[in-house]
């Protein structure tokens, strides 16, 4: 009877450890995205300042002062278009990698199912 209680306690502790590990992983996954996005935002702010200063310097040297707001608007449109193109390319590359991984996992699952059916089939015939 005492051995059964010890086994139950060990089983309970194991389940608690597994739950804690899953919670830890979930927290890690939930925090990673916002942290990376924050660093991306900091990078964007730095580049914004650099581009603005370069544009201001160019306008002064080119003698195009007086309509800076118009040139700032044009540069914002150009930067937006370039960034959207980059985002589309990066998204497509990410999807290709994800699809490749999904196909690989699907293939492995199919092979596992074939092995399992072959093992359970008394005549060792593949059922599909």
Backbone bond lengths (Angstrom), bond angles and torsions (degrees), N, CA, C in turn:
res aa  C-N    CA-C-N  psi(-1)  N-CA   C-N-CA  omega(-1)  CA-C   N-CA-C  phi
1 X - - - 1.447 - - 1.519 110.60 -
2 X 1.318 116.82 -41.67 1.460 121.80 178.92 1.522 110.94 -65.75
3 X 1.341 116.43 -35.96 1.463 121.61 178.34 1.533 110.21 -64.76
4 X 1.337 116.45 -37.71 1.453 120.83 179.43 1.522 110.83 -64.96
5 X 1.346 116.84 -41.36 1.465 121.06 178.66 1.523 110.43 -64.01
6 X 1.332 116.88 -40.12 1.458 120.87 178.79 1.528 110.24 -64.80
7 X 1.319 116.65 -41.84 1.460 120.91 178.89 1.523 110.52 -64.39
8 X 1.328 116.69 -40.38 1.473 120.79 179.02 1.520 110.13 -65.05
9 X 1.342 116.72 -41.81 1.469 120.62 178.84 1.531 110.47 -62.91
10 X 1.350 116.70 -43.68 1.456 119.97 179.66 1.524 110.38 -63.44
11 X 1.336 116.37 -41.63 1.458 120.54 178.87 1.526 110.44 -63.55
12 X 1.325 116.39 -41.88 1.468 120.57 178.71 1.519 110.95 -64.46
13 X 1.317 116.67 -43.15 1.460 120.38 178.43 1.530 111.52 -63.20
14 X 1.308 115.78 -39.13 1.464 119.92 178.03 1.525 110.33 -62.96
15 X 1.335 116.80 -44.66 1.460 120.13 178.86 1.529 111.28 -63.72
16 X 1.332 116.69 -39.48 1.465 120.47 178.66 1.527 109.84 -64.16
17 X 1.328 117.52 -43.86 1.463 120.74 177.76 1.523 111.19 -60.06
18 X 1.326 115.92 -43.39 1.461 119.77 179.64 1.525 111.01 -63.48
19 X 1.323 116.77 -42.24 1.470 120.57 178.29 1.523 110.65 -63.57
20 X 1.328 117.00 -43.82 1.462 120.58 178.85 1.522 111.15 -62.60
21 X 1.321 117.04 -39.87 1.461 120.65 178.05 1.531 110.23 -63.50
22 X 1.331 117.14 -43.41 1.464 120.65 179.03 1.523 111.25 -63.53
23 X 1.335 116.46 -40.13 1.467 120.27 178.00 1.523 109.97 -64.41
24 X 1.321 116.34 -42.98 1.468 120.95 178.57 1.524 110.77 -59.89
25 X 1.333 117.29 -44.95 1.468 121.40 179.11 1.522 111.18 -64.37
26 X 1.329 116.30 -39.66 1.461 119.98 -179.83 1.531 110.50 -65.45
27 X 1.322 116.60 -42.31 1.466 120.54 177.75 1.516 109.94 -63.06
28 X 1.325 116.72 -44.58 1.463 120.77 179.07 1.530 110.72 -59.13
29 X 1.324 116.76 -44.34 1.465 120.52 179.56 1.525 111.62 -66.36
30 X 1.335 116.82 -38.38 1.464 120.46 -179.38 1.524 112.24 -69.87
31 X 1.306 118.06 -30.46 1.465 121.76 -177.14 1.529 111.50 -84.77
32 X 1.300 117.84 -31.43 1.464 121.71 -174.82 1.529 112.31 -57.83
33 X 1.307 117.70 -47.63 1.465 121.11 -177.90 1.520 113.70 -58.44
34 X 1.332 118.20 -53.48 1.464 118.84 179.04 1.529 114.22 -62.53
35 X 1.320 117.65 -35.04 1.468 119.89 178.89 1.520 110.35 -65.58
36 X 1.330 116.66 -45.41 1.459 120.72 178.45 1.530 110.38 -63.39
37 X 1.332 116.59 -41.01 1.463 120.35 178.55 1.532 110.72 -63.11
38 X 1.318 117.36 -37.44 1.474 120.96 178.36 1.520 111.33 -63.15
39 X 1.318 115.97 -43.80 1.460 118.86 178.01 1.533 110.45 -65.04
40 X 1.319 117.02 -38.09 1.459 120.50 176.18 1.517 111.60 -61.93
41 X 1.329 116.61 -38.19 1.460 121.05 178.35 1.529 110.85 -65.84
42 X 1.327 116.72 -41.03 1.474 120.69 177.30 1.523 110.07 -61.44
43 X 1.323 116.49 -44.53 1.464 120.75 178.53 1.532 109.99 -60.78
44 X 1.328 116.34 -42.80 1.466 120.29 179.75 1.526 111.33 -61.74
45 X 1.322 117.40 -40.21 1.465 120.09 178.80 1.530 111.79 -64.49
46 X 1.320 116.23 -40.83 1.463 119.80 179.14 1.529 110.08 -64.04
47 X 1.331 116.50 -45.64 1.467 119.91 178.89 1.521 111.20 -64.91
48 X 1.315 117.61 -35.73 1.465 121.09 177.68 1.520 110.13 -58.84
49 X 1.328 116.13 -46.81 1.468 119.91 179.43 1.524 111.39 -63.58
50 X 1.337 115.83 -42.26 1.469 119.56 -178.94 1.535 111.08 -64.01
51 X 1.318 116.54 -44.65 1.465 120.54 -179.92 1.526 110.33 -65.34
52 X 1.325 117.26 -41.70 1.464 120.64 -179.88 1.529 111.03 -62.66
53 X 1.326 116.73 -45.08 1.467 119.79 179.18 1.528 111.28 -64.37
54 X 1.326 117.48 -41.09 1.466 120.37 178.74 1.525 110.55 -64.33
55 X 1.324 116.96 -42.11 1.458 120.60 178.83 1.534 110.85 -64.76
56 X 1.322 116.73 -43.48 1.468 120.46 178.05 1.533 111.09 -59.86
57 X 1.323 116.11 -44.21 1.464 120.62 179.55 1.527 110.38 -63.58
58 X 1.312 116.98 -42.54 1.466 120.91 179.38 1.528 110.60 -62.32
59 X 1.321 117.07 -44.46 1.467 120.60 -179.27 1.522 111.59 -63.03
60 X 1.322 117.49 -38.70 1.468 121.06 178.26 1.521 109.90 -66.15
61 X 1.325 117.39 -46.98 1.479 121.01 -178.51 1.526 112.26 -66.49
62 X 1.343 116.21 -32.50 1.460 119.94 -179.54 1.530 112.00 -84.02
63 X 1.314 115.84 -4.96 1.463 119.78 179.64 1.510 113.23 72.25
64 X 1.311 116.77 27.49 1.465 121.63 -177.76 1.526 111.56 -103.97
65 X 1.302 117.19 37.64 1.464 119.65 -179.78 1.521 109.51 -80.59
66 X 1.300 115.93 156.21 1.451 121.50 179.03 1.514 112.57 111.92
67 X 1.331 117.57 -29.23 1.469 121.34 178.75 1.529 110.25 -125.17
68 X 1.326 115.31 41.77 1.464 119.48 -177.88 1.522 112.79 -58.68
69 X 1.330 116.37 -36.08 1.461 119.61 -178.65 1.534 111.05 -60.12
70 X 1.319 117.22 -36.89 1.463 121.03 179.41 1.533 110.51 -66.56
71 X 1.313 117.32 -44.20 1.459 121.51 179.62 1.535 111.12 -68.76
72 X 1.326 116.40 -34.27 1.459 119.89 176.15 1.525 109.96 -64.67
73 X 1.325 116.69 -41.61 1.455 121.27 177.72 1.525 111.16 -62.30
74 X 1.324 116.53 -45.05 1.467 121.12 179.50 1.529 110.72 -62.83
75 X 1.326 116.52 -42.92 1.475 118.78 179.27 1.522 110.47 -65.89
76 X 1.326 118.19 -35.50 1.472 120.92 177.58 1.521 110.79 -63.14
77 X 1.313 117.41 -40.97 1.467 121.57 178.66 1.532 110.07 -64.54
78 X 1.331 116.47 -44.54 1.467 120.71 -179.66 1.532 110.36 -63.02
79 X 1.327 116.90 -46.81 1.468 120.67 179.86 1.526 110.03 -62.39
80 X 1.321 118.00 -40.29 1.460 121.57 178.78 1.522 110.89 -60.90
81 X 1.320 117.32 -45.65 1.465 121.03 -179.98 1.529 110.65 -62.33
82 X 1.326 116.89 -45.42 1.467 120.63 -179.64 1.528 110.59 -62.46
83 X 1.321 117.04 -44.12 1.466 120.40 -178.68 1.527 110.94 -66.25
84 X 1.313 117.92 -39.23 1.471 120.24 177.77 1.521 110.38 -62.70
85 X 1.317 118.02 -41.89 1.467 121.03 177.89 1.529 110.09 -61.41
86 X 1.321 116.91 -44.77 1.467 120.51 178.47 1.523 110.64 -61.84
87 X 1.329 117.46 -43.09 1.463 120.96 179.61 1.524 111.68 -61.91
88 X 1.322 117.47 -40.65 1.472 121.11 178.97 1.525 110.27 -63.77
89 X 1.333 116.62 -44.62 1.470 120.46 179.87 1.527 110.57 -62.63
90 X 1.322 117.27 -46.97 1.467 121.03 -179.24 1.526 110.75 -63.41
91 X 1.326 117.56 -40.95 1.460 121.35 178.79 1.525 110.88 -62.90
92 X 1.325 117.51 -42.96 1.467 120.75 179.11 1.523 110.94 -63.54
93 X 1.341 116.56 -41.69 1.464 119.29 178.36 1.528 110.75 -63.22
94 X 1.319 117.05 -40.29 1.462 121.11 178.13 1.510 112.14 -63.90
95 X 1.331 116.88 -40.02 1.461 120.68 178.80 1.516 111.50 -66.31
96 X 1.338 116.48 -40.57 1.469 119.44 179.51 1.521 110.22 -60.52
97 X 1.326 116.35 -44.13 1.468 119.82 -179.71 1.519 110.48 -65.63
98 X 1.332 117.06 -41.76 1.460 121.02 179.55 1.525 110.38 -63.93
99 X 1.337 117.35 -44.01 1.467 120.93 178.61 1.521 111.18 -62.53
100 X 1.327 116.31 -40.27 1.463 120.53 179.28 1.532 110.04 -62.46
101 X 1.330 116.78 -43.83 1.464 120.68 178.79 1.524 111.26 -65.22
102 X 1.339 117.25 -39.44 1.462 120.59 179.34 1.524 110.82 -65.50
103 X 1.333 117.26 -40.24 1.463 120.61 178.67 1.529 110.03 -63.71
104 X 1.329 116.17 -41.35 1.465 120.37 179.54 1.525 110.26 -63.74
105 X 1.344 117.26 -44.70 1.460 120.55 179.15 1.527 110.94 -64.47
106 X 1.325 117.55 -38.40 1.456 121.35 178.91 1.524 110.69 -64.06
107 X 1.322 116.22 -42.79 1.458 120.93 179.04 1.533 110.84 -62.41
108 X 1.335 116.30 -43.80 1.461 120.82 178.49 1.522 110.77 -62.30
109 X 1.325 116.96 -39.27 1.460 121.34 178.71 1.524 110.49 -65.61
110 X 1.328 117.44 -41.82 1.458 120.71 177.51 1.534 110.85 -61.14
111 X 1.332 116.50 -43.54 1.468 120.13 179.28 1.519 111.10 -63.79
112 X 1.329 116.62 -39.18 1.464 120.22 178.74 1.529 110.70 -64.78
113 X 1.334 116.22 -40.25 1.466 120.20 178.45 1.520 110.32 -64.74
114 X 1.337 117.45 -40.96 1.467 120.78 178.27 1.522 110.57 -61.86
115 X 1.343 115.99 -44.71 1.477 119.27 179.80 1.524 110.67 -62.83
116 X 1.318 116.76 -41.22 1.459 120.82 -178.91 1.516 110.95 -65.68
117 X 1.320 117.87 -43.40 1.464 120.66 179.79 1.521 110.96 -67.91
118 X 1.322 116.59 -37.46 1.466 120.02 177.93 1.515 109.84 -65.04
119 X 1.312 117.18 -39.51 1.457 121.49 -179.36 1.523 110.98 -67.56
120 X 1.333 117.44 -38.50 1.458 121.04 -176.95 1.519 112.67 -82.50
121 X 1.312 118.80 -21.61 1.449 122.95 -177.86 1.531 108.86 -78.05
122 X 1.320 118.23 121.27 1.476 119.81 -176.97 1.523 113.78 -64.29
123 X 1.301 119.41 -26.99 1.455 121.39 -178.44 1.521 112.51 -94.60
124 X 1.349 116.02 5.85 1.473 123.19 179.68 1.525 112.52 55.97
125 X 1.319 116.25 38.67 1.452 120.81 175.38 1.519 108.89 -99.42
126 X 1.285 115.11 140.88 1.458 119.40 173.94 1.519 106.60 -79.04
127 X 1.309 116.64 126.85 1.456 121.85 -169.87 1.526 113.65 -83.35
128 X 1.304 120.03 -5.78 1.472 121.10 176.73 1.476 111.06 -145.98
